């Protein structure tokens, strides 16, 4: 079972649900995760940090730069849900509640029942 944050925009649309858990997709492929969820600012910021880390790699060493990147990718995986929630709020979605459900589809159905 997973906790989902439920967001709605109006009574007509299906609610958006965000799982409150670590995202392996976000940790392993941060740019694709950002593009898949419309996180354009985060996409650009990822590449800025990646370039800065590459430049710093010459000073701090390649191994240190690699482990800093691993920590950065893990942090993205842990914060993926928060990034998506912030993007939904920015797009005008309103937070409704948290729901415990076995899947995102069941959480959406419960969110529809709440409306």
URBEL-V938288 format. One line per field, one symbol per residue. phi: phi as a letter, one per 40 degrees, with the letter a starting at -180 (. if undefined). psi: psi as a letter, one per 30 degrees, with the letter a starting at -180 (. if undefined). burial: b if it has 24 or more other ideal C-beta (glycine too) atoms within 12 Angstrom, else e. A space follows every 10 residues. Layout:
phi->???
psi->???
burial->???
This chain:
phi->.bcbcbbbba ccccccbbcc acbcdcccbd ccccccbgcc cccccdcccc cccccccccc hccccccccd cccccccccd cccccccccc cgcbcbabbc acaccccccc ccccc
psi->kkkkkkklel felkkkkjki lkjeeeeeie eeeeefghie eeeeeeeeee eeeeefefef leeeeeeeee eeeeeeeege eeeeeeeeee ggkkkelkkk lfleeeeeee eeef.
burial->eeebbbbbee eeeebbbbbb eebeebeeeb bebbeebebe ebbeebeebe eebeeeeeee eeeeeeeebe ebbeebbebb bbbbbebbee eebebbeebe beebeebbeb beeee
